[in-house]
């Protein structure tokens, strides 16, 4: 007889939600994480869209450790000495199920793990799982954690993008460098009122999600981000590993230093106290690098399944992880009830994801990583073009003014009309 009905490896969004669903269904479940506490090893920008979380915890707003509700979407095209920002707000962003919140992963992940514990799950922290236990037929029947061998009817892997176990479980191959990015983030403490003023929101409960393209990553594939929390600012960069390694640009830590000192960014974090520095690998290949999601006795969810997309104007992963964890937990519980945790018995999990927004999104945006990786003009030419265009529109120096057509057409010629058409066509296909 197995020690547990289920073992979940990784106490992030996917893992804790899966453990919660299994425990709620009356199953004995063990949640294991190598960090000293839930969230100790997890990093995100960070923002969560509420729709998937609300399906698991309908009243999460009343108890989850949320930071600020996002009321402003901002995107900036930057050069070294200029910044062009689009600022969008809408009452539709405030509607339940359409809203989103900034979060700090340490308190947020601890809350999720506590919800799993309250439902009846057992938790172990500070112990890495480096090996899966298989029976003679090759079915996964448990894990080796430290010196202990713990068995279960089903094992759910939610141990992140750099998973130690998916290759053992489903033969997953290491993604190529062009499909993975590296993220680096710092958190600066500031008074709530100062953050509200600098981010130009209406109250200390409202925040902004801000993405930066261009000089943030020195023209390399990637971008910067800024999220307003209650009493802190999360600031960082995500850059393609291959682009940074082969593009001749400076190291990402130097990019971050320069980014922090850009006039537009420096004014927001001025006098802030640095309280956190973290780094993380980010899967940006989406569907193209996903492993098999089920095997005999095993399921894969969240970043371990590469469930993340970066559209340039939108970055998502946490809502996919929550939804995948929910479906994994529910389908695992049903398979245990039927007494069939083989690959075929766990296949309803794949069907559930296929029918959900998770796989529909990942399928729809399957071409996006290849387009963005080769969209060099977005990270170099277009920020410079916008700077010149805005200078032509707004700088008055006593010389005779020119009609917009006369000033803009030469700028467009610098990029090339065919290049513009090519980029527009590529964006329409990929995004």
N, C-alpha and C positions, 0 to 999 in steps of 0.2 A: 504494500500500500504506500502511495506517495506521501511525502511529508506535508505537501500543500496541494490544493487544487491548481493554483497558479502561482508562478513567480514572475514578477515584473522587474526588469533591470533598468534603472534610470528613473530618478524622481523629478523629472522635468514636467512640462505640461502634458505630454502624451502619457508618460508613465504613471503619474499620480492620478490622472483621470481614469486610466484603464484599471488601476487598482481600486479606485473608488467604485466604479461600475461593477466590478467583480464582487467586492465586499458587499455592496448594496444588494446584489443578487443572492447573497447568502453563501458565497464561496470563501474558502480559506485561502488567503492570498498573502504573499510576502513581497514587499517592495524593498529593493536593495539599491543603494547608491554609493558610489565611491567617495563622494564628498562627505565632509564631517556633518553636514546638514543639508536638507533639500535646498537647492539653489546655490550652494557653495561653489560649484563648478560651472554654473550656467551664466550665460551673458546674452543680452539682446540690446537693441538700441535704447529703449524698448517701448513697444506699443502693442496693445492687443485689441483686436476688433471683437466686439461683444457677442456677435450673433452665435458663434459656436459655444462659447462659455455659458450663454444664457440657456441653451438647450440642456446643459448638464446641471447648472445651478441657476434656476429661474430668478432668484432674488440675490444674485451675487453682489450687486451694487451695495447692498446693505452691510456686507461683512468683509468682502475682499479688500486687501490693502492696495487700493487703487491710488494713483497719484492725481492726475488732472484729466478731465474730459477734453478731448481734442476738439477745438472749435475753429482752428485755423490750419489750413494746409498751405505750406509755403514751399516753393521750388526756386532756387537761385542758380543763375548762370554766372560763374565767377571767372575773372582774370585776376592777375596779381594785384591790380590796383582799381578794380571795378566790381560792381555787383548789381545784377538785374534780378529782381524778385517778383514772382507772381504770388499774390496773397489771396487765397480763396476761403470764404466762410459761407455757411448756408444753414438755415434752420433744419434742413433735412438731416444734417450731421448729428442732430441732437435727438432724433427719434430712436426709441428703444429698439435694439436689433440692428440699427444702422450706425450706432455710435461707437466710439473707440476711446481707449484710455491709455495714458502713459503709465508704465509700471517699472518698478525695480525688481529684478528677478529674485533676489534673495528673500525678501519678505513675501513676495507673491508665491513663489514655489513652496515656501514653508507653509503658507496657508493651504495650498492645494494638497500637500502631503498630510496636513492635519485633517482635512476633509476625508481623505482616504482612511486615516486612522480612526476617525469618529465613526465611519461606516463599518469598521471591523478589521481593516487591514493591519498586518504587522509590518514594522519597518526596521531596517538595519542600515546604518550610515557608517561611512568611513572604511568600507571594505570593497575593493574592486572585484568584479567578476571577470576573470580572464579566460575561462574555459567553460564550455558546455558539456554536459554529461549525455552520452548517447547509449542506447541499448544495442544489442547485437545486430538489429536490423537497420541501425542508423537513425532511429527516431530520437529526437531531443526529449530527455526525461528529467532534466534538472540542470543545476549549475554547480561549479566549484567556486566557492567564495572563501578566500583565505585557505585554511586547511580543511574546511568543511565541505562535504558533498550534500547538497540539498535537492530533493527530488520533487517533481510536480507533474500534473497531467499536461500542462501547457506552460510554455515560457514565452513572455512577451518582451521583445527587445526594444528599448527606448533609450539607448545609451549614447545617442548623439551622432553627429556627422563623422567623428573619428572612431566609430564603433570598433571594438575589439572582437565582436562576436558575430556580426552578420556574415562574414566570410565562412565561419565555421557552420553557421546555421543554414544559409541558402546559397553559399558559393559566391557571395558578392565580391566583385572586383574593386580594387582601389580606383577611385575616379581620377581622370587625367587632370593635370594642373590647371588647364583652361576652364574646367568646370567647377573649380573651387576658388573661393575668395578668402581673404583674411580680414578679420575685423579687429579694430582696436578702439577702445572707448575709455574716456575719463569722465568722472562725475564731480561737479563743482557745487559746493553748498553756497546758497545765497538766501537772503530773506525772501519770504513768499511775495511780499509786496514789490520788491525789486524785480523779481522774475516777471510778475504780472505787468509791470510798467514797461520793461524792456521787450517783452514779447507782445505787448499791445493787445492784451486780452481784457475782458470786462470784469473778471473777478479772480480771486486766488484759487478758484475751483476749475478755471478754464486754462487750457494750454494749447501749445502749437506743436505740430510735427513738421520739421523743416529739413528738406533735402537739398544738397549742394552738388553741382556738376561743374567740372572744369578744373580750375586751379587747385581745388581741394585735394585732388590726387595728381596734380602736376600734369594734367592732360592724359593720364593713364585711365584705362577702364576701371570705373568705380565711382565713388562719390562720398560726400560727407553727410552727416546727419546731426540734428540737434532736437532734443525732446525736452519740453518744460515739465518738470516734476513739481511737487508741492513746494519743496524748499531746496531744490537742486536742479542743475542742468546736466543732462546726459549728452555728451558731445563726442563724436568719433568719426572714423572713416572705415569704409569697406573698399578694398582694392583687389582686383584679380591677381592671383598668385603668379600666373604666367606673365601677365602684363608688367607687373612690378619686377619680376626676375629678368625679363628679356627686353624690356622697353627702355632701359638706360636711365630710368628715373631714380630719384633718391629713395632710401629705405622708408617704409611706411611710418616708422616712428618719427622721422624727420618731417615727413608730410604732415603729420599731426601737429608737430610743433609750429610749423609754418601756418597751418590752418588756424590754430588757436590765435596766432598773431595777425591774421588778416583783419583789417580795420572793422569789417562788418561783424565778424565773430568776436573779436576782442572786446567790443563794446557791450556784448551781451554777458560775457563771463567775467567782466572786470571786477576785481576784488573778491572773486569766488575762491573758496577754500577747496583745494583738490583733496578728495576723500576716497577716491577709488580709481584704480587703473586695471584694465583687464583686456584680454585678447581672446579671439575665438575664430575657428574655421567656419566658413559659411558655404553650404552647398548651393550653387547657383545654376547647376545643370538641369534641375527639375526632373521631368519625366525621363530625360535622356540618360540619367545616371541612377535611376531607381533600381534597387535590387528586387528580387521576388519578395512578395509581402508575406507569404506563408510557406511553411514546409511541414514535415511531419513533427508535430508537437511544438511548433514555434510560429510566432507572428512578429512582424516588424512594423514600427510606427514612428511618427515624428521625424526628427532630423536623421535618425538612423536609417530611415527610408527615403532620405533626401527630399522631404516634403517642404520645399521652400521656393519662392519665386521672387525675383527682383525685376520689376518692369521699368525701373528708372524713376518713375513718378510714384511708385508704390512698392513697398517691401512687405512680404507676408511670410509667416511661418508658424507663429504661435496659434493662430486660429485653425490652421491645418492640423497642428499637433493635438490640440484639444479634441477636434472632431475625430481624428484617427484613433486617439486613445479611447474615446467614447465607443466607437464602433468595435475596436479590438476587445474592450472589456465585455461588451454585450454579446458579441459573437463567440468569444471564448467561453462565457458562462453557458450559452446555449449548447455549444459543442460538448462541454463537460456533462451537461444534463443528458445528452444523447449518448454519452459514452464513446464518442468518436472525435479524438483530437488529432487525427491524421491530417495530412495536407488537404485531402478532400473534405474532411469534416470541418476544417477551418476556412474553407474556400468562401463561405458566405461573407466573411470579412472583406474579401476582395470585391465581391459583388456590391456590398454596402458602400464601399468607398467609390466604386465606379458610378453608382447612382447618386452620389453626393457631390457637393460643390468641389470637394478636394481633388478628385481625379478629373473632373470636368475642367477645372481651372488648369491643372497641370498639363492636360492634353491640349487645351486651347492655346497655351503659351509655350508649347514645346519648342517653337522656333526662336523664341525671344533670346535665350542665352547666346546663340550664334550671332544673331543680329547685333546685340549690344556689344559683344566682344569685338566686333569689327566696325563698330560705329565710331571710328576715331574722330570724325569731325565734330561729334557732339561734345567731346571732351577737350577739343582744341579750337577748331575753326569757328564754331558757332558762338561760344562765349565771347571770342574776340570780335566777331561780326556784330553781335548785339551791342558790345561796348561802343564800337564805331558808330552804329546807328543811333544809339542814345546820345552820344556826344553831338552828332549832327543835328539832332532834334532840340537839344536843351542848352547847348553852350552858345552864349552870345558874346562875341568879342569885338564888335564894331565893324566887321566885314559884312558885305551885303549878303542877306539871306538867300537861300536857294530853295525852290520847290522840293518837296519830299522825293518826287520821282527822280529829280536830278541828283540827289544825294544818295538815294538808296540803290538805284540801279548799278552804279559802279561797285558798290559793296557786294551785291549779289553776284556780280561777275567775278569777284575775287574767289568766291567759293566755286562758282561754275554752275550754270543752269542744269546741266546734265547731272552733276553731283547732287544738287538739290532735289531733282526729280527722283533720282535713284534712292536717296535717303527717305523721301516721303513714301515712295512705293514700298521700300523695305519695312518701314515703320508700320504701314497699313497692314502688311502681311503678318508681321511678327507680334504687334501689340494690339 
